Amino acid sequence: MRAIPLTVTALAAALLLTACDDGGGKSGNNADSACEIGGVSVQIGSASVAPAAGDTGEIPVSLTNQSAPCTLDHFPDVVLSDGSDTTVPALKGAKAQKLKLAKGDSASFSLTYVRGKEGAGNTLAAKTVKVTLPGTDTGRSFPWKYGPVAGKADGSGPDASVSAFQQVGD
């Protein structure tokens, strides 16, 4: 009957050890908590704008963590809006990676789109682009000034995609 108290003691010790960081103290950083708009600055950079219908444009989006360590885990949620919201899918075949951002660390992703013909039936005349970070509900909207976005030939949405997050710097 001595096995039960030893097992309980071993289990309690294991649980206490998992609550400590490498320095032996209690782990107080929430590096696994999702990065949130407000704690992370979001900027849309200089775009490679598609000049004419059928051309492809690319818009870089940069994030810099301004607060406690946080994590980007999955793809950003990007919505183009012309009064109704249209979600931009992840780039086909792209694989999301989990990035941990300490204060001051940066990451980026790209929004790639095909310019549509002004007034065409399957063209989205976007007025705003909204970026929401994975694992959160709050987003930030920016004016869309890159021209109309072509629709996919099968009518399944905009001919656009977002890439996975990439770490910026070392």
C-alpha positions as CSV (number, residue, x, y, z in Angstrom):
1,M,0.0,0.0,0.0
2,R,3.0,2.3,0.1
3,A,3.0,2.6,-3.7
4,I,0.0,5.0,-3.7
5,P,1.6,7.7,-1.5
6,L,4.8,7.5,-3.5
7,T,3.0,7.8,-6.8
8,V,1.0,10.8,-5.6
9,T,4.2,12.5,-4.3
10,A,6.0,11.8,-7.6
11,L,3.0,13.2,-9.6
12,A,2.9,16.3,-7.4
13,A,6.6,16.9,-7.9
14,A,6.3,16.5,-11.6
15,L,3.4,19.1,-11.7
16,L,5.5,21.6,-9.7
17,L,8.4,21.2,-12.0
18,T,6.3,21.9,-15.1
19,A,5.1,25.2,-13.5
20,C,8.7,26.4,-13.4
21,D,10.7,28.1,-16.1
22,D,14.4,27.4,-16.8
23,G,15.4,29.7,-13.9
24,G,13.4,27.7,-11.4
25,G,10.9,30.4,-10.7
26,K,7.2,30.4,-11.7
27,S,6.7,31.1,-15.3
28,G,4.8,34.4,-15.6
29,N,5.2,35.2,-19.3
30,N,2.3,34.3,-21.5
31,A,4.4,33.7,-24.7
32,D,1.8,31.2,-25.7
33,S,-1.0,33.8,-25.6
34,A,-2.1,35.1,-29.0
35,C,-0.7,38.4,-30.3
36,E,-3.4,41.0,-30.3
37,I,-4.1,44.2,-32.2
38,G,-3.2,46.9,-29.7
39,G,-0.2,45.0,-28.3
40,V,1.1,44.6,-31.8
41,S,1.5,47.4,-34.3
42,V,0.3,46.6,-37.8
43,Q,1.5,48.5,-40.9
44,I,0.8,48.0,-44.6
45,G,4.0,48.6,-46.4
46,S,4.8,49.9,-49.9
47,A,2.9,47.8,-52.3
48,S,3.8,46.4,-55.6
49,V,0.5,47.5,-57.1
50,A,-1.0,45.7,-60.1
51,P,-1.2,48.5,-62.7
52,A,-3.8,46.9,-65.0
53,A,-6.6,44.3,-65.0
54,G,-5.1,40.8,-65.0
55,D,-1.8,41.9,-63.3
56,T,-0.8,40.6,-59.9
57,G,0.0,42.9,-57.0
58,E,1.6,42.2,-53.6
59,I,1.0,44.1,-50.4
60,P,3.4,43.4,-47.5
61,V,1.9,43.6,-44.0
62,S,4.4,44.1,-41.0
63,L,3.7,43.5,-37.4
64,T,5.9,44.5,-34.4
65,N,5.2,43.4,-30.9
66,Q,5.0,46.4,-28.6
67,S,4.1,44.5,-25.4
68,A,4.5,41.2,-23.6
69,P,5.7,38.1,-25.5
70,C,3.0,36.5,-27.6
71,T,2.4,33.9,-30.3
72,L,1.3,34.0,-33.9
73,D,-0.2,30.5,-34.6
74,H,-1.9,30.0,-38.0
75,F,-2.7,32.5,-40.8
76,P,-3.9,36.0,-40.4
77,D,-7.6,36.6,-41.1
78,V,-7.8,39.2,-43.9
79,V,-11.1,40.5,-45.1
80,L,-11.7,42.8,-48.1
81,S,-14.9,44.9,-47.9
82,D,-17.0,46.8,-50.4
83,G,-19.8,47.0,-47.9
84,S,-20.0,43.3,-47.5
85,D,-17.1,41.3,-46.2
86,T,-15.1,38.8,-48.3
87,T,-12.5,36.7,-46.6
88,V,-9.2,36.2,-48.4
89,P,-8.0,32.6,-48.2
90,A,-4.5,31.4,-47.3
91,L,-2.2,30.8,-50.2
92,K,-2.8,27.3,-51.5
93,G,-0.1,24.9,-50.3
94,A,1.3,27.3,-47.7
95,K,2.0,26.0,-44.3
96,A,1.5,28.1,-41.2
97,Q,4.3,28.2,-38.6
98,K,4.1,29.1,-35.0
99,L,6.1,32.2,-34.2
100,K,6.8,33.5,-30.8
101,L,7.4,37.3,-30.6
102,A,9.2,38.9,-27.8
103,K,8.8,42.6,-27.2
104,G,10.3,44.4,-30.2
105,D,10.2,41.3,-32.5
106,S,8.6,41.6,-35.9
107,A,6.9,39.3,-38.4
108,S,5.3,39.9,-41.8
109,F,3.0,38.3,-44.3
110,S,1.9,39.3,-47.9
111,L,-1.5,39.8,-49.4
112,T,-1.3,38.9,-53.1
113,Y,-4.2,39.8,-55.5
114,V,-5.1,40.0,-59.2
115,R,-6.4,43.3,-60.3
116,G,-9.9,43.1,-61.7
117,K,-11.5,45.1,-64.5
118,E,-13.4,48.1,-63.3
119,G,-17.2,47.4,-63.2
120,A,-16.9,43.7,-64.2
121,G,-19.5,41.4,-62.6
122,N,-17.0,39.2,-60.7
123,T,-14.8,42.1,-59.6
124,L,-14.7,43.2,-56.0
125,A,-14.5,47.0,-55.6
126,A,-12.9,46.8,-52.2
127,K,-12.8,50.0,-50.1
128,T,-11.1,48.5,-47.0
129,V,-8.9,45.6,-45.9
130,K,-9.2,44.4,-42.3
131,V,-6.4,42.4,-40.6
132,T,-7.2,40.2,-37.6
133,L,-4.5,38.2,-35.9
134,P,-5.0,34.4,-35.3
135,G,-6.7,33.5,-32.0
136,T,-8.3,37.0,-31.6
137,D,-11.5,38.8,-32.6
138,T,-10.2,42.4,-32.8
139,G,-8.9,43.6,-36.2
140,R,-7.6,46.7,-37.7
141,S,-8.9,48.2,-41.0
142,F,-7.0,50.1,-43.6
143,P,-8.1,51.9,-46.7
144,W,-7.8,49.7,-49.9
145,K,-6.2,51.9,-52.6
146,Y,-4.9,49.2,-54.9
147,G,-7.8,49.0,-57.4
148,P,-10.6,46.5,-57.9
149,V,-9.8,42.8,-57.1
150,A,-10.6,40.2,-59.7
151,G,-12.9,37.3,-58.8
152,K,-11.9,33.7,-59.3
153,A,-13.2,32.2,-62.5
154,D,-15.3,29.6,-60.5
155,G,-17.0,32.4,-58.5
156,S,-15.6,31.2,-55.2
157,G,-14.3,34.5,-54.0
158,P,-11.6,37.0,-54.8
159,D,-8.5,36.1,-56.8
160,A,-6.3,36.9,-53.8
161,S,-4.4,35.0,-51.0
162,V,-2.4,35.6,-47.8
163,S,0.9,34.0,-47.1
164,A,2.0,32.5,-43.8
165,F,3.7,34.7,-41.2
166,Q,7.5,35.0,-41.5
167,Q,9.9,36.2,-38.8
168,V,11.6,39.4,-39.6
169,G,15.2,40.0,-38.5
170,D,17.4,37.5,-36.7
